[in-house]
Amino acid sequence: MGEFFTPGNQALGVTIAVGFIVVLTLIGGALWFTLIKARKNAASTEPHESDHAIESLRQRYVRGEISKEQYDEQLRLLKESPKN
């Protein structure tokens, strides 16, 4: 083993280079995983389009623009529609 660490040993340089590449790959993989996870969490906290529609419908009802029957019918239709 003492001969491996002698000056001018090319195997030592290759070993260090491979180790460096492995370390960089591990760091890159950890960053990639963290960013993907953060992106999914951010996407899950954004309100859905149907939530905006329901809120808009509720505001119209509160302002008296639509009747209770219209509100109930449109709310039922919004809740039955497939989510995006």
MODELLER restraints for C-alpha pairs under 7 A, 6 or more apart:
rsr = mdl.restraints
at = mdl.atoms
rsr.add(forms.Gaussian(group=physical.xy_distance, feature=features.Distance(at['CA:4:A'], at['CA:12:A']), mean=6.74, stdev=0.5))
rsr.add(forms.Gaussian(group=physical.xy_distance, feature=features.Distance(at['CA:5:A'], at['CA:12:A']), mean=6.80, stdev=0.5))
rsr.add(forms.Gaussian(group=physical.xy_distance, feature=features.Distance(at['CA:50:A'], at['CA:78:A']), mean=6.92, stdev=0.5))
rsr.add(forms.Gaussian(group=physical.xy_distance, feature=features.Distance(at['CA:54:A'], at['CA:75:A']), mean=6.77, stdev=0.5))
rsr.add(forms.Gaussian(group=physical.xy_distance, feature=features.Distance(at['CA:57:A'], at['CA:71:A']), mean=7.00, stdev=0.5))
rsr.add(forms.Gaussian(group=physical.xy_distance, feature=features.Distance(at['CA:60:A'], at['CA:66:A']), mean=6.30, stdev=0.5))
rsr.add(forms.Gaussian(group=physical.xy_distance, feature=features.Distance(at['CA:61:A'], at['CA:67:A']), mean=6.67, stdev=0.5))
rsr.add(forms.Gaussian(group=physical.xy_distance, feature=features.Distance(at['CA:61:A'], at['CA:71:A']), mean=6.41, stdev=0.5))
